[in-house]
Amino acid sequence: VLGAGWDMDANRPVTRGRLAYMVYNACKLRGGVINELAGPSCRYCLREMVFLGMMPPGPAAGRVSGMEMVALLSRADVYRREGELPDYLSRAGRQ
């Protein structure tokens, strides 16, 4: 889920971009041209997650609230089991 050179610190809050990167890799998503050519990055993984309706729009450097993390993990779980996100869940992510 994380790259070999990732420098996670347990005392720092997770950012929206880092969380998007982890979920993007865990769900084995196929992104847009940039993600395919250059490899996944926090910024473009977040953009893909917003496009899919799994996360609401916002800055990649923003902190993730507990509610936002639970909602994203729930959506990711549904996506992994079913291979797509139902409309009612993707609409909720775009609000």
C-alpha positions as CSV (number, residue, x, y, z in Angstrom):
1,V,0.0,0.0,0.0
2,L,2.9,2.3,0.7
3,G,6.1,2.9,-1.3
4,A,9.4,1.5,0.1
5,G,10.8,5.0,0.7
6,W,7.7,6.4,2.5
7,D,8.5,8.4,5.6
8,M,5.4,8.0,7.8
9,D,5.6,9.4,11.3
10,A,3.2,8.1,13.9
11,N,3.0,11.5,15.5
12,R,2.0,13.4,12.4
13,P,-1.7,13.5,11.2
14,V,-2.4,11.8,7.9
15,T,-3.1,14.1,5.0
16,R,-5.9,13.7,2.4
17,G,-3.3,13.1,-0.3
18,R,-1.5,10.4,1.7
19,L,-4.7,8.7,2.6
20,A,-5.9,8.8,-1.0
21,Y,-2.6,7.3,-2.1
22,M,-2.9,4.4,0.3
23,V,-6.5,3.6,-0.6
24,Y,-5.8,4.0,-4.3
25,N,-3.1,1.4,-4.1
26,A,-5.1,-0.9,-1.7
27,C,-8.1,-0.9,-4.1
28,K,-5.7,-1.4,-7.1
29,L,-7.4,1.5,-9.0
30,R,-6.4,2.4,-12.5
31,G,-6.1,6.1,-12.8
32,G,-5.7,8.7,-15.5
33,V,-2.8,9.3,-17.8
34,I,-0.6,10.9,-15.2
35,N,-1.0,8.1,-12.7
36,E,-0.3,5.5,-15.4
37,L,2.7,7.2,-16.9
38,A,4.5,8.7,-13.9
39,G,3.1,6.3,-11.2
40,P,0.7,7.2,-8.5
41,S,1.3,10.4,-6.5
42,C,-0.7,11.8,-3.5
43,R,-2.0,14.7,-5.6
44,Y,-3.3,12.6,-8.6
45,C,-4.5,9.8,-6.4
46,L,-6.7,12.3,-4.5
47,R,-7.9,13.7,-7.8
48,E,-8.9,10.2,-8.9
49,M,-10.6,9.5,-5.6
50,V,-12.6,12.7,-5.9
51,F,-13.5,11.9,-9.5
52,L,-14.8,8.4,-8.4
53,G,-16.8,10.1,-5.6
54,M,-14.9,8.3,-2.9
55,M,-13.6,11.5,-1.3
56,P,-14.9,15.1,-1.3
57,P,-12.8,17.8,-3.0
58,G,-10.2,19.6,-0.9
59,P,-6.5,20.2,-0.6
60,A,-4.1,17.3,-0.7
61,A,-2.2,18.7,2.3
62,G,-5.4,19.0,4.4
63,R,-5.8,16.9,7.5
64,V,-8.2,14.0,7.5
65,S,-11.0,14.0,10.1
66,G,-12.0,10.7,11.8
67,M,-15.4,10.9,10.1
68,E,-13.8,11.4,6.7
69,M,-11.5,8.4,7.2
70,V,-14.4,6.1,8.2
71,A,-16.4,7.2,5.2
72,L,-13.6,6.6,2.8
73,L,-12.7,3.2,4.3
74,S,-16.4,2.2,4.0
75,R,-16.5,3.3,0.4
76,A,-13.2,1.5,-0.3
77,D,-14.5,-1.7,1.2
78,V,-17.6,-1.6,-1.0
79,Y,-15.5,-0.8,-4.0
80,R,-13.1,-3.8,-3.3
81,R,-16.0,-6.2,-2.8
82,E,-18.2,-5.1,-5.7
83,G,-15.7,-3.6,-8.2
84,E,-17.6,-0.3,-8.4
85,L,-19.1,2.3,-6.2
86,P,-22.9,2.4,-6.1
87,D,-24.5,5.8,-7.0
88,Y,-25.8,6.5,-3.5
89,L,-22.2,6.2,-2.1
90,S,-20.5,8.2,-4.9
91,R,-23.0,11.0,-4.6
92,A,-22.3,11.2,-0.9
93,G,-18.5,11.6,-1.6
94,R,-19.1,14.5,-3.9
95,Q,-21.0,16.6,-1.4
